Amino acid sequence: MAFDLLTTVETGGCSSKIPPRQLEEMLSGLPLPVDPKILVDISTHDDAGVYKINDDTALVFTTDFFPPPVSDGYEFGLIAAANSISDVYAMGGTPLLALNIMMFPSARIPLEVYSDILRGGYDKAREAGVSIIGGHSIDDYPPKYGLAVIGMVHPGRIITNAGAKEGDFLILTKPVGTGIILAGHRMKMTQAVQHEEAKRLMMRLNDDGARLMQKYGVRGATDITGFGLAGHALKMARGSGVTIRLSMRSLPLVNGTYALAEQGCIPGAAFRNLDYTESDMQAGEGLDYNLKMIAHDAQTSGGLLMAVAAEKAGALLADLHQSGHPGAAIIGRVEKKGEAFLVLDG
């Protein structure tokens, strides 16, 4: 019988992140480097850093790793690699090179699982056109895996979470709910088809989204991971100096997500994310509690949230559907800064 990686963790994937409020407090005292070639740094908590090489080329640099969100080592590698590479796509870049980051308890888990994880990472990187050229492993429990990724973008075409403009429509490229589905799976509350859909979405690269953002001149976006849709939307609103209004009734959901939330299957990470957003968030009249919590559900390798000019949103959405993203949807719009940075409408 294959080794079950879920027996090693209580929370896996991006649900294992440090809570966003605590993370911001820890980072607030760190000095920022002063260099005119640094085009994007940690100041807006963006998806990756960007460093200008010359007038035509900038490097996008990011890293991400986490404990296993699934039982199978190969699938873990696929998901972790897709998640790590996504930060380059969120900046509008093309990923090029990567290094493995592996923590693995060599005396407690069969070594073939180690190989399976790396094989999954290599296969997903190859799909993205990324060459893994090395890495680093340490003996540690529970296992953790991810990549440090370098990509490339034109300095004049960088997409950041500070680029949303008043009047933009907001497009989400993947349904949300993977955190709830993964929790439900561990509690034996899900159907196999629901779990398989969640895994498929987590393994899906965000390359089409990056390509279409450049095609349509998008300059504001972020990917949705551990801080949930609401947490990442709040960071975008703060960075852009706007109010983001999301329509929860328009939110695409992974099959089974709402029913699980209705049964009380809401992971702890969602409550930690709510603690982060609630002082800067308003709830619209009639907001469904379950949808509010789903908006805070920690996503692993989630989709892109794009701020798209209103006149281009329909065409971009149609292109996403045609490229194999049937769940992509317009879920809100960007407004002039009001009383709150984030509004969740019912």
Buried (B, 14 or more C-beta within 10 A) or exposed (E): EEBEBBEBBEBBBBBBBEBBBEBEEEEEEEEEEEEEEBBBBEEBBBBBBBBBEEEEEBBBBBBBBBBBBBBBBBBBBBBBBBBBBBBBBBBBBBBBBBBBBBBBBBEEBEEEBBEBBBBBBBBBBEBBEBEBEEBEBEEEBBBBBBBBBBBBBBBEBBBBBBBBBBBBBBBBBBBBBBBBBBBBBBEEBBEEEBBEBBBEBBBBBBBBBBBBBBEBEBBBBBBBBBBBBBBBBBBBBBBBEBBBBBBBEEBBBBBBBBBBBEEEBBBBBBEBBBBBBBEBBBBBEEBBEBBBBBBBBBBBBBBBBBBBBEEBBEEBBEBBEEBEBEBBBBBBBBBEBEEBBBBBBE
